[in-house]
Amino acid sequence: MTNVLFVQGNPKSVEQSVSLQLGQHFVETFQAASANTVVSTLDLYSDFIPLIDADVVTGWGKLAAQQDLSPEEAQKVQRLGELVDQFLASDVLVFAAPLWNFGYPPMVKAYMDAVAVAGKTFQYSPQGPVGLTRGKRAVILESRGGFYSGDAQNFLHSANYLKGFLGFLGVTEVETVFAEGLNFDPSKADEILAAAKGRAAQLAQTMAKQPEAALV
């Protein structure tokens, strides 16, 4: 059994979002190529993703001190625990998000904060932090309005940032698919999307055919 977690990082509908269309196409292709697959979808804009706010910080402190939490604190802390457990139970992580102002939408960062938990997804050691989620694979599907090459790449804080973050947690097998230049020439947007879908489908088929033993 392969557990795929599809993380959607765009508040738009699938019909309006290129990144979500790419993600959906990847997941559907993966599932068609591997019948022994279960897909869970996490919509970062419709599902409850707590921010690391005063309730959460205070709640964590109370837990450490074995004190009772307020209802608000308990709800948020419990939900963060559920998100970490879901992350840990996944074999393949699929992230779909657009590039906004050189980075990802804010709820993508909120999710990264939610799953970066010392003792669960990483730990500190005498040699420094060590990721605890080895054996997972990830795919980042990103839509971009413009083109980013050469010095322009220095402005990007999206896929490379997420890839580095996942590596910190131990997920070192990370693939990327970009639909780039969508707004540069709108007349070519459909062509760009079709090409990106082709790359996503090819990647999904390749990953789905890998033996399940590669995921442990």
MIDO-965836 format. One line per 8 residues: number of its first residue (from 1); their letters; for each residue z, x, y of N, C-alpha, C. Coordinates in Angstrom, 2 decimals. Layout:
BEGIN
NUM = a = Z,X,Y,Z,X,Y,Z,X,Y | ...
END
This chain:
BEGIN
1 = mtnvlfvq = 0.00,0.84,-1.20,0.00,0.00,0.00,0.00,0.88,1.25 | -0.92,0.58,2.16,-0.99,1.29,3.44,-0.59,0.33,4.55 | 0.44,0.69,5.29,0.90,-0.13,6.41,0.29,0.39,7.71 | -0.50,-0.45,8.35,-1.15,-0.10,9.61,-0.46,-0.85,10.74 | -0.06,-0.13,11.76,0.54,-0.74,12.95,-0.46,-0.65,14.10 | -0.92,-1.79,14.57,-1.89,-1.87,15.64,-1.15,-2.14,16.95 | -1.04,-1.12,17.79,-0.31,-1.21,19.05,-1.30,-1.50,20.18 | -1.18,-2.67,20.77,-2.09,-3.10,21.82,-1.45,-2.86,23.19
9 = gnpksveq = -2.10,-2.02,24.01,-1.52,-1.64,25.30,-2.31,-2.12,26.49 | -2.81,-3.35,26.43,-3.57,-3.90,27.55,-3.17,-5.36,27.74 | -2.80,-5.79,28.96,-2.41,-7.18,29.18,-3.56,-8.17,29.13 | -4.79,-7.67,29.13,-5.95,-8.55,29.07,-6.13,-9.11,27.66 | -6.96,-10.14,27.56,-7.30,-10.68,26.25,-8.28,-9.74,25.56 | -8.46,-9.92,24.27,-9.41,-9.09,23.53,-10.81,-9.23,24.10 | -11.16,-10.45,24.49,-12.50,-10.69,25.02,-12.75,-9.94,26.33 | -11.70,-9.67,27.08,-11.83,-9.01,28.37,-11.55,-7.51,28.32
17 = svslqlgq = -11.05,-7.03,27.19,-10.60,-5.64,27.10,-11.45,-4.84,26.13 | -12.08,-3.79,26.62,-12.86,-2.90,25.76,-11.96,-2.16,24.79 | -10.82,-1.67,25.26,-9.93,-0.92,24.39,-9.43,-1.78,23.23 | -9.09,-3.04,23.51,-8.62,-3.91,22.44,-9.75,-4.26,21.48 | -10.96,-4.40,21.99,-12.09,-4.65,21.11,-12.32,-3.46,20.18 | -12.19,-2.25,20.73,-12.31,-1.06,19.91,-11.22,-1.03,18.83 | -10.00,-1.31,19.24,-8.90,-1.31,18.30,-9.08,-2.34,17.21 | -9.48,-3.53,17.60,-9.67,-4.60,16.61,-10.79,-4.23,15.63
25 = hfvetfqa = -11.87,-3.64,16.16,-12.98,-3.24,15.31,-12.54,-2.16,14.31 | -11.75,-1.20,14.77,-11.24,-0.17,13.88,-10.39,-0.78,12.78 | -9.45,-1.63,13.16,-8.51,-2.21,12.19,-9.25,-3.08,11.17 | -10.17,-3.90,11.63,-10.92,-4.76,10.71,-11.76,-3.94,9.74 | -12.37,-2.85,10.24,-13.17,-1.99,9.37,-12.29,-1.28,8.36 | -11.14,-0.80,8.80,-10.20,-0.13,7.91,-9.75,-1.08,6.81 | -9.40,-2.29,7.20,-8.90,-3.26,6.23,-9.99,-3.67,5.24 | -11.23,-3.78,5.71,-12.34,-4.13,4.82,-12.63,-3.02,3.82
33 = asantvvs = -12.38,-1.77,4.23,-12.66,-0.63,3.37,-11.50,-0.31,2.43 | -10.34,-0.89,2.68,-9.16,-0.63,1.86,-8.39,-1.92,1.68 | -8.59,-2.55,0.53,-7.97,-3.85,0.29,-6.46,-3.76,0.23 | -5.96,-2.60,-0.12,-4.51,-2.40,-0.25,-3.90,-2.03,1.09 | -4.18,-2.85,2.11,-3.75,-2.56,3.49,-3.07,-3.77,4.10 | -1.97,-3.53,4.77,-1.27,-4.57,5.52,-1.25,-4.16,6.98 | -1.72,-5.05,7.86,-1.79,-4.74,9.30,-0.75,-5.55,10.05 | 0.04,-4.87,10.86,0.98,-5.52,11.77,0.51,-5.24,13.19
41 = tldlysdf = 0.52,-6.26,14.03,0.07,-6.11,15.41,1.25,-6.19,16.36 | 1.33,-5.22,17.26,2.38,-5.21,18.28,1.71,-5.26,19.64 | 1.83,-6.38,20.32,1.25,-6.56,21.65,2.32,-6.18,22.67 | 2.14,-5.06,23.34,3.16,-4.55,24.25,3.37,-5.41,25.47 | 2.45,-6.35,25.72,2.58,-7.21,26.89,3.01,-8.64,26.57 | 3.00,-9.03,25.31,3.49,-10.36,24.96,4.72,-10.29,24.06 | 4.87,-9.21,23.31,6.08,-9.02,22.51,7.18,-8.40,23.39 | 8.40,-8.53,22.95,9.54,-8.05,23.72,9.71,-6.55,23.50
49 = iplidadv = 9.44,-5.78,24.54,9.63,-4.34,24.52,10.64,-3.98,25.61 | 11.90,-3.79,25.25,12.91,-3.51,26.28,12.64,-2.20,27.01 | 12.85,-2.22,28.31,12.83,-0.97,29.08,14.18,-0.27,28.90 | 14.18,1.04,29.06,15.45,1.77,28.99,16.14,1.57,30.33 | 16.90,0.50,30.44,17.55,0.13,31.70,19.07,0.28,31.57 | 19.78,-0.27,32.56,21.24,-0.12,32.56,21.88,-0.80,31.34 | 21.33,-1.95,30.92,21.88,-2.63,29.74,21.78,-1.75,28.51 | 20.63,-1.11,28.33,20.42,-0.29,27.15,21.32,0.95,27.17
57 = vtgwgkla = 21.34,1.63,28.31,22.15,2.85,28.40,23.63,2.52,28.20 | 24.09,1.44,28.83,25.49,1.03,28.67,25.76,0.60,27.24 | 24.81,-0.13,26.65,24.98,-0.59,25.27,25.09,0.56,24.29 | 24.25,1.58,24.47,24.34,2.76,23.60,25.70,3.44,23.74 | 26.19,3.51,24.98,27.50,4.12,25.19,28.61,3.33,24.51 | 28.51,2.01,24.57,29.52,1.16,23.93,29.46,1.30,22.41 | 28.24,1.41,21.86,28.12,1.59,20.42,28.79,2.89,19.99 | 28.57,3.95,20.74,29.17,5.24,20.40,30.69,5.18,20.47
65 = aqqdlspe = 31.19,4.34,21.39,32.64,4.20,21.56,33.21,3.07,20.72 | 32.36,2.45,19.90,32.75,1.32,19.05,33.35,0.18,19.86 | 32.68,-0.14,20.96,33.09,-1.25,21.81,32.08,-2.39,21.68 | 32.52,-3.58,22.04,31.65,-4.75,21.96,30.61,-4.71,23.07 | 29.38,-5.14,22.74,28.30,-5.19,23.71,28.17,-6.59,24.29 | 27.68,-6.69,25.50,27.38,-7.99,26.08,26.18,-8.57,25.34 | 25.95,-9.89,25.45,24.78,-10.48,24.78,23.47,-9.82,25.19 | 23.33,-9.52,26.48,22.10,-8.89,26.97,21.94,-7.48,26.39
73 = eaqkvqrl = 23.04,-6.74,26.39,22.99,-5.38,25.83,22.66,-5.41,24.35 | 23.30,-6.31,23.63,23.09,-6.39,22.19,21.65,-6.77,21.86 | 21.09,-7.70,22.62,19.71,-8.14,22.36,18.73,-6.98,22.54 | 18.90,-6.24,23.61,17.97,-5.14,23.88,18.14,-3.99,22.90 | 19.36,-3.62,22.61,19.62,-2.52,21.69,19.11,-2.87,20.29 | 19.35,-4.11,19.87,18.87,-4.53,18.55,17.35,-4.49,18.47 | 16.69,-4.96,19.54,15.23,-4.96,19.54,14.67,-3.54,19.51 | 15.28,-2.62,20.21,14.84,-1.22,20.17,14.96,-0.66,18.76
81 = gelvdqfl = 16.01,-1.03,18.08,16.17,-0.60,16.69,15.08,-1.15,15.80 | 14.69,-2.40,16.03,13.62,-3.01,15.25,12.29,-2.29,15.48 | 12.03,-1.91,16.72,10.78,-1.20,17.04,10.72,0.15,16.35 | 11.84,0.85,16.32,11.89,2.15,15.64,11.65,1.97,14.15 | 12.30,0.96,13.56,12.13,0.72,12.12,10.68,0.38,11.80 | 10.04,-0.41,12.65,8.63,-0.76,12.44,7.75,0.48,12.52 | 8.02,1.33,13.49,7.28,2.58,13.64,7.43,3.44,12.38 | 8.65,3.58,11.90,8.92,4.42,10.74,8.28,3.86,9.47
89 = asdvlvfa = 8.15,2.55,9.37,7.59,1.92,8.18,6.07,1.99,8.13 | 5.45,2.44,9.21,3.99,2.46,9.30,3.42,3.77,8.77 | 2.28,3.66,8.09,1.57,4.83,7.60,0.49,5.28,8.57 | -0.18,4.30,9.19,-1.25,4.58,10.14,-0.93,3.86,11.44 | -0.94,4.59,12.54,-0.66,4.04,13.86,-1.96,3.96,14.64 | -2.28,2.78,15.13,-3.52,2.57,15.89,-3.15,2.15,17.30 | -3.44,2.98,18.28,-3.15,2.68,19.68,-4.45,2.33,20.40 | -4.46,1.21,21.08,-5.61,0.80,21.88,-5.14,0.54,23.30
97 = aplwnfgy = -5.68,1.28,24.26,-5.23,1.15,25.65,-6.31,1.67,26.60 | -6.33,1.16,27.82,-7.28,1.65,28.82,-6.68,2.78,29.64 | -7.54,3.55,30.26,-7.11,4.55,31.23,-6.97,3.87,32.58 | -5.76,3.88,33.12,-5.50,3.29,34.44,-4.94,4.39,35.34 | -5.61,4.69,36.42,-5.08,5.66,37.38,-4.61,6.94,36.70 | -5.45,7.46,35.81,-5.24,8.73,35.11,-4.19,8.66,34.02 | -3.64,7.48,33.72,-2.65,7.34,32.66,-2.80,6.00,31.98 | -1.83,5.68,31.12,-1.87,4.41,30.41,-1.06,3.34,31.15
105 = ppmvkaym = -1.30,2.07,30.85,-0.48,0.99,31.41,1.01,1.24,31.13 | 1.89,0.77,32.00,3.30,1.12,31.91,3.99,0.75,30.60 | 3.54,-0.32,29.94,4.23,-0.72,28.72,3.95,0.23,27.56 | 2.89,1.03,27.66,2.66,2.06,26.64,3.76,3.11,26.74 | 4.08,3.51,27.97,5.18,4.47,28.16,6.51,3.85,27.71 | 6.70,2.56,27.97,7.93,1.90,27.54,8.06,1.94,26.02 | 6.94,1.78,25.33,6.98,1.84,23.87,7.29,3.26,23.40 | 6.71,4.24,24.05,7.00,5.63,23.69,8.49,5.91,23.86
113 = davavagk = 9.08,5.43,24.93,10.52,5.60,25.15,11.32,4.91,24.05 | 10.81,3.76,23.60,11.54,2.96,22.61,11.61,3.66,21.25 | 10.56,4.38,20.88,10.53,4.97,19.53,10.94,6.43,19.50 | 11.21,7.02,20.64,11.68,8.41,20.67,13.21,8.39,20.58 | 13.73,8.45,19.37,15.16,8.33,19.15,15.65,9.52,18.33 | 16.54,10.30,18.92,17.10,11.45,18.21,17.85,10.98,16.97 | 17.58,11.64,15.86,18.22,11.28,14.61,17.39,10.34,13.76 | 16.37,9.72,14.38,15.51,8.81,13.63,14.06,9.28,13.61
121 = tfqyspqg = 13.49,9.53,14.78,12.10,9.98,14.82,11.98,11.47,15.16 | 13.06,12.06,15.63,13.11,13.51,15.82,14.57,13.94,15.79 | 14.79,15.22,15.63,16.16,15.74,15.66,16.17,17.10,16.32 | 17.32,17.47,16.84,17.49,18.79,17.42,17.95,19.77,16.35 | 17.44,20.98,16.44,17.82,22.02,15.49,18.02,23.32,16.26 | 18.57,24.35,15.62,18.73,25.65,16.30,17.40,26.21,16.80 | 16.31,25.82,16.14,14.98,26.30,16.55,14.31,25.38,17.57 | 15.00,24.28,17.94,14.43,23.32,18.87,14.20,21.98,18.21
129 = pvgltrgk = 13.58,21.02,18.93,13.35,19.69,18.37,12.41,19.73,17.17 | 12.69,18.87,16.20,11.87,18.77,14.99,11.50,17.31,14.77 | 10.21,17.03,14.59,9.77,15.67,14.32,10.15,15.22,12.93 | 10.52,13.94,12.79,10.97,13.39,11.52,9.97,12.40,10.93 | 8.79,12.29,11.50,7.84,11.26,11.04,6.59,11.89,10.42 | 6.75,13.00,9.76,5.61,13.68,9.14,4.97,12.79,8.07 | 3.66,12.95,7.88,2.95,12.19,6.87,2.22,10.99,7.41 | 2.51,10.61,8.65,1.79,9.50,9.26,0.50,10.01,9.90
137 = ravilesr = -0.43,9.08,10.10,-1.66,9.40,10.82,-1.78,8.43,11.99 | -2.50,8.84,13.00,-2.65,8.00,14.18,-4.07,8.06,14.72 | -4.46,6.99,15.38,-5.76,6.88,16.04,-5.52,6.33,17.44 | -6.14,6.97,18.43,-6.06,6.51,19.82,-7.45,6.06,20.24 | -7.56,4.79,20.63,-8.82,4.23,21.09,-8.66,3.88,22.56 | -9.43,4.53,23.41,-9.22,4.46,24.85,-10.51,4.11,25.59 | -10.40,3.21,26.55,-11.53,2.86,27.40,-11.34,3.50,28.77 | -12.46,3.98,29.35,-12.41,4.65,30.65,-13.55,4.15,31.53
145 = ggfysgda = -13.25,3.91,32.78,-14.28,3.46,33.69,-15.24,4.55,34.11 | -14.73,5.78,34.22,-15.55,6.90,34.67,-15.73,7.94,33.59 | -16.24,9.10,34.01,-16.42,10.23,33.11,-15.43,11.32,33.50 | -14.85,11.96,32.51,-13.85,12.99,32.77,-14.17,14.23,31.94 | -14.73,15.22,32.60,-15.05,16.49,31.95,-14.77,17.61,32.94 | -14.70,18.83,32.44,-14.42,19.96,33.32,-13.06,19.84,33.98 | -13.01,20.13,35.29,-11.75,20.08,36.03,-11.15,18.68,36.08 | -11.97,17.65,35.92,-11.47,16.27,35.98,-10.48,15.98,34.86
153 = qnflhsan = -10.55,16.75,33.79,-9.62,16.53,32.68,-8.19,16.84,33.09 | -8.01,17.64,34.14,-6.66,17.97,34.59,-5.93,16.75,35.15 | -6.69,15.70,35.50,-6.07,14.50,36.05,-5.63,13.53,34.95 | -6.06,13.77,33.73,-5.80,12.81,32.66,-4.41,12.98,32.07 | -3.70,11.87,32.00,-2.37,11.85,31.38,-2.31,10.66,30.42 | -3.31,10.59,29.57,-3.41,9.44,28.66,-3.43,9.92,27.21 | -4.60,10.08,26.62,-4.68,10.41,25.20,-4.00,11.73,24.86 | -4.21,12.76,25.69,-3.58,14.05,25.41,-2.05,13.95,25.46
161 = ylkgflgf = -1.57,13.17,26.41,-0.13,12.97,26.53,0.42,12.24,25.31 | -0.25,11.15,24.90,0.20,10.40,23.74,0.09,11.24,22.47 | -0.98,12.02,22.36,-1.15,12.89,21.20,-0.03,13.93,21.13 | 0.32,14.52,22.27,1.41,15.47,22.30,2.74,14.83,21.95 | 2.94,13.61,22.45,4.17,12.88,22.15,4.29,12.60,20.65 | 3.21,12.14,20.05,3.23,11.86,18.62,3.49,13.13,17.83 | 2.89,14.24,18.27,3.13,15.52,17.61,4.60,15.91,17.68 | 5.23,15.62,18.80,6.66,15.90,18.96,7.47,15.14,17.92
169 = lgvtevet = 7.01,13.92,17.57,7.71,13.12,16.57,7.32,13.49,15.14 | 6.33,14.37,15.00,5.92,14.80,13.67,4.58,14.27,13.21 | 3.95,13.43,14.03,2.64,12.88,13.69,1.57,13.83,14.24 | 1.05,14.67,13.38,0.13,15.71,13.83,-1.33,15.39,13.54 | -1.59,14.42,12.67,-2.96,14.00,12.37,-3.33,12.85,13.31 | -3.93,13.18,14.44,-4.26,12.18,15.46,-5.74,12.29,15.81 | -6.46,11.18,15.68,-7.88,11.12,16.03,-8.04,10.30,17.32 | -9.13,10.54,18.03,-9.38,9.80,19.27,-10.81,9.28,19.31
177 = vfaeglnf = -10.96,8.12,19.92,-12.28,7.54,20.19,-12.26,7.03,21.62 | -13.23,7.46,22.43,-13.28,7.05,23.83,-14.55,6.25,24.12 | -14.39,5.20,24.91,-15.53,4.50,25.50,-15.48,4.86,26.98 | -16.33,5.80,27.39,-16.22,6.43,28.71,-17.42,6.07,29.59 | -17.13,5.90,30.90,-18.20,5.62,31.86,-18.57,4.16,31.96 | -17.67,3.28,31.59,-17.97,1.84,31.56,-18.28,1.27,32.93 | -17.65,1.81,33.97,-17.87,1.31,35.33,-18.84,2.17,36.13 | -19.18,3.32,35.59,-20.09,4.22,36.29,-21.48,3.59,36.43
185 = dpskadei = -21.93,2.99,35.36,-23.21,2.26,35.36,-23.02,1.02,34.51 | -22.61,-0.09,35.14,-22.30,-1.31,34.38,-23.43,-1.78,33.49 | -24.68,-1.44,33.83,-25.80,-1.87,33.00,-25.78,-1.22,31.61 | -25.01,-0.13,31.48,-24.93,0.58,30.21,-23.61,0.32,29.48 | -22.81,-0.60,30.01,-21.49,-0.84,29.43,-21.58,-1.32,27.98 | -22.49,-2.23,27.71,-22.63,-2.74,26.34,-23.06,-1.62,25.39 | -23.96,-0.78,25.87,-24.43,0.34,25.05,-23.30,1.32,24.76 | -22.48,1.58,25.77,-21.34,2.50,25.59,-20.34,1.92,24.61
193 = laaakgra = -20.06,0.63,24.73,-19.11,-0.01,23.83,-19.64,0.00,22.39 | -20.92,-0.29,22.23,-21.50,-0.30,20.88,-21.42,1.07,20.23 | -21.68,2.12,21.01,-21.60,3.48,20.47,-20.16,3.82,20.08 | -19.20,3.42,20.91,-17.79,3.68,20.61,-17.35,2.91,19.37 | -17.81,1.68,19.23,-17.49,0.89,18.05,-18.04,1.56,16.79 | -19.22,2.14,16.91,-19.79,2.84,15.77,-18.94,4.02,15.35 | -18.46,4.79,16.34,-17.60,5.93,16.03,-16.28,5.46,15.43 | -15.74,4.36,15.98,-14.47,3.83,15.47,-14.62,3.34,14.03
201 = aqlaqtma = -15.73,2.68,13.73,-15.96,2.17,12.38,-16.11,3.31,11.38 | -16.84,4.34,11.77,-17.03,5.49,10.89,-15.70,6.17,10.61 | -14.88,6.32,11.64,-13.57,6.93,11.47,-12.68,6.07,10.57 | -12.72,4.75,10.77,-11.91,3.85,9.96,-12.29,3.93,8.49 | -13.57,3.97,8.21,-14.03,4.07,6.82,-13.59,5.38,6.18 | -13.69,6.45,6.94,-13.28,7.76,6.42,-11.78,7.78,6.13 | -10.98,7.27,7.05,-9.54,7.27,6.86,-9.11,6.35,5.73 | -9.77,5.22,5.62,-9.40,4.25,4.58,-9.67,4.78,3.19
209 = kqpeaalv = -10.65,5.69,3.06,-11.00,6.22,1.75,-10.11,7.38,1.33 | -9.31,7.87,2.25,-8.40,8.96,1.89,-7.36,8.44,0.91 | -7.00,9.23,-0.09,-6.02,8.76,-1.09,-4.68,8.45,-0.45 | -4.03,7.45,-1.00,-2.74,7.04,-0.45,-1.72,8.15,-0.52 | -1.88,9.07,-1.44,-0.93,10.18,-1.56,-0.91,11.03,-0.31 | -2.00,10.99,0.46,-2.07,11.80,1.68,-1.14,11.26,2.75 | -0.62,10.06,2.54,0.21,9.44,3.56,1.70,9.68,3.33 | 2.07,10.29,2.25,3.50,10.45,1.98,3.98,11.82,2.43
END
